[in-house]
Each structure stands twice: as structure tokens, then as C-alpha cells.
Amino acid sequence: MRSSEKTELACSVEIICVGNELLIGKTLNTNAQWLADQVTRFGGKVTRITEISDDVREIASVVGEALKRKVDFVITSGGLGPTFDDKTLRGISRATGKKLKLNPEALRLVRDRYKEMSLPKRLRLTKPRVKMAILPEGAGPIPNPVGTAPGVLVESGAAKLISLPGVPKELKAIFERSVAEMIRRKSGDRVFYESSMSVRGVVESALSPLIDRVMQRNRQVYVKSHPKGGEGRGGALIELHFSLIEKSREEARERVIKAIIDMVRMLGKRR
Amino acid sequence: MRSSEKTELACSVEIICVGNELLIGKTLNTNAQWLADQVTRFGGKVTRITEISDDVREIASVVGEALKRKVDFVITSGGLGPTFDDKTLRGISRATGKKLKLNPEALRLVRDRYKEMSLPKRLRLTKPRVKMAILPEGAGPIPNPVGTAPGVLVESGAAKLISLPGVPKELKAIFERSVAEMIRRKSGDRVFYESSMSVRGVVESALSPLIDRVMQRNRQVYVKSHPKGGEGRGGALIELHFSLIEKSREEARERVIKAIIDMVRMLGKRR
């Protein structure tokens, strides 16, 4: 039991989203969904997503909890910019015990971005901008192809802490260019495979024992029902979602298809 | 310091969303945003949002952590239905030590719903349906005006644990009918007030010291900058968001307006 779980979690990932705007319901957290989808595609397993406020103590405590759970990656979004309430790196510094200091490589990246913006020289490296190059000791900046604040990689024990800006365009660009490959390598090229079928005219509670049986007969394939509401003429529509993580796409596909066939047969017998 | 924080957190709320579909990036978590917006409107303060998988141990551990943080409310969404992977109440039972047992009041609510659907009698109370009436000891069902699984209220110490179904329509109906009022009462009728202004032609890093000063001069008003991207002809567009929680709407409005005027004056001097 323990060992099979271990194999499945070849690459575990926690996502932490920082920003008061999430907690007051001002902003829909599309970053978390995008990151979860990407991590899953590259064979990683997202085990938890947490949204917290722009508060150093809170960030430090959530990052510390994730590290205690021995995940392979902690990916944060938000709180990397030049303003007062960009506190993610202070939180990470506190959680890991790595002091904040000016990182020459990051400073070069920030300086180059503002040079490209062709501002007069005296406006280029103001104090709030230099702040974006102050990183936890031993950290490496991750280039930001579309914005000014670089991403940040901090290693703590066996875990990699990756901090990305909250602006979706920048978060995506940094992830695609540099982070996706780290996940893929750690997961050992596993693939996530999913497929859905729709069922009409069977209520969810009647599907429940069939789902149980399909999952017992198709180990590791995860089946979940999602009621799509709207009781139409033929009854409610329910989506059945089948998924698993496997070493090869072909094997994954084959096992999911077998599970779907099992389900279709059982539904057929029922009628 | 401690005491002012205490006042501000007159009604603290954690939101826990249960569902593998969130962790694989299949579903955008609109429930969390909707709940956070509603809680904020009714004067509550959301301190953390967590998304976890359909796993009893994981649910129990996240609920237990929230209770240790002494929040007033824990609101869960998802995992209340009739199927195998609806495990929220088992998790809450484990976290609170309250055993699961058949709740006669909940059973009556479930039975009445299936009666309304006018199914043949033998199809009404199948085992998976009865499961929806098995609640932690001492819990109270919360009527679901638009679906079959009732919401559930469990009291643990001073905290109220409220479990809502994951189907957005049902979650919203139960919240609006029964939960909103509990939050409003606990928060002592506080109101959240917010207002935004847009600034063009000033980069975010240059706004940072102005935001600091406005927040120092207008205690409790929280100011946050949100870059809206797209460097137009007049420079990037940045939204400045002002908010606070106050006892009266008039007082809140007055204080936010004063902060906005301060900001406008400082921006004027700068040019």
C-alpha cells in the first residue's frame, strides 16, 4: 500500500497562491487551474492548492507546512513584484532560513528589462525595482521572457521552491520556458491520461455502485461522476471522468478504454 | 496590535474545496471565488482557501488544521453526494471525533426530495441515497432547496463547520438561504467596502512608495496595485484597489474616499 502510493507520487507538487484579491473574491484563481493542468500533463501530481493573503507570517507558515509534507515541488504564484505587498520571497526566506540578499544575476536580468524599455538612465534602477533582485541566499533567478520580475528557484532539502509572478501572462511564460521541463524530468516522463463519457437517464446515486465495481476491476484508474444538472426529458446528464497516470501513453489509453468498456457493459445489463 | 487584529477578525472563515477535478486542473474553482465574495460582503474575513483531493485522511487533516487555527467558520464544498468518492463527512467525522450515524432529520429531507421526483417507491431510498443522511453525531442538516444532498452543520468547540455540495447551483442556494445570515450575525453587521481607480503612465514600481504613504496615512484602508498589462501609448494601465471592513457603510465609504483623494494628490505632485 505505502509503496504503491510512493510510486504514484513520483513527482508531488503543492501550489500556493498569494494575494488578498483571491480571499475577498475579487479575482478568480485561473492561475491555480492553469498550473494544475500543466503539472498534471507533465506527469506530476498536485496534492494541494492553498490561497493565502499578502502576509509574511502566513506565507512562511504555509510554505513551511508544505516542506514538512516532503513534496518535490512547491510552486507559488503572486507577490513577486516591486510593491510593498509583494512579500512572497520574505515568506520563503523565513520558512527556509535563507537570508534575503541582492542577487547579482537577478539584478542583471531586471536591469536588462528596464534598458529594453528605454527609460532615462536615472529612472531605471529605483529602489522598488532593485527589490525584485533581492532573493533568498543560494536562490537562482528564472528568466521572465515577458515581464520585469524574474521567477525564483530556491532549493530546500530535497524540495524545489519555485516562485512565479501573479500576472497570468508572465506566470505562463516562465513555466513553459523553464519549469515544465523540471516537472517532466522528475516525474520520469509519466503521462496523465483522461477520457470522459456522458450518461443520461441514470441518477448519480444509482451509478455509485457501478463506479465502485469498475474501480475495483481496473486498479489505478480513477472514475468520478460529475452531475451536469438540468433534468432533461431523458433524465439528468452525468459526466463520468476516467483518468490515470502511467509510464506510457499507449498503456494508459488501453487501461482507460478497458474501464470505459466495463462501465458501458454494466450500464447495458442494468437496463 | 494583537487586540486590533482580533477586532478585525470578528468573523474569520476558512474555505476548503474537495475534489480531484480541482487538482488535475479539469475544473476552474468558481465556488471558492463565489464563497469568498459572499463571506466578504457579509462582513466575514476569509483567511485561507485550500483545495484537496477526495481522500478521507487529507480532508481530516486539513479540517483539523483549520480548527487548530481557531477560525469561526470552516466552509467546505464538494464531496457530499451519494457516490464512493463523496468523503467530506467521513473526513469531518475523523477530524472532530464525532461518529457518523443516520440522522433522522436528514433522512426525512432526502426522502422528501426523492418523493418530489416521483420515482417508484422501491427506487427512492437506495443505499447510496441513505448515505446522504449519514452525518457526524450532533450535526444538523441544512435544507437544499434545489438538490438532493442537504448541507451539513457541525459544531466543534467554538467553530462552526459548514459542508456544502460542490454543484454550484446547490452550493449557492444553501448559502443564500441559511449560511449568509450566520456570517452576518457573527461579524456583527460589519461591511466590506471597496473602490478602484485606474492609473496610466506610471510604472508599478514607481507607485509603490506612494501606496506605502497612503496606507500609513489611512490606517486600515488596504491599497493594492494590479497591473493590467498591455503597455499602451500612454504606458501600462494599473488598477489601484482600496478596501476596508468597517462598522458602517458610511464610515467605510468616507475613509476609502479620503484615501483615494490622498493618492490623487500625490500622483498630481509627482507629475
Interface residues (C-beta under 8 A of the other chain):
Chain A: N20 E21 L22 L23 I24 G25 K26 T27 L28 N29 T30 A32 Q33 W34 L35 A36 D37 Q38 V39 T40 K45 V46 T47 R48 I49 T50 E51 I52 S53 D54 E58 V62 E65 G81 P82 T83 F84 D85 T126 K127 P128 R129 M132 T148 V167 K169 F192 E194 E204 S205 A206 L207 S208 P209 I211 D212 M215 Y222 K224 S225 H226 P227 G229 H241 S243
Chain B: N20 E21 L22 L23 I24 G25 K26 T27 L28 N29 T30 A32 Q33 W34 L35 A36 D37 Q38 V39 T40 K45 V46 T47 R48 I49 T50 E51 I52 S53 D54 E58 V62 E65 G81 P82 T83 F84 D85 T126 K127 P128 R129 M132 T148 V167 K169 F192 E194 E204 S205 A206 L207 S208 P209 I211 D212 M215 Y222 K224 S225 H226 P227 G229 H241 S243
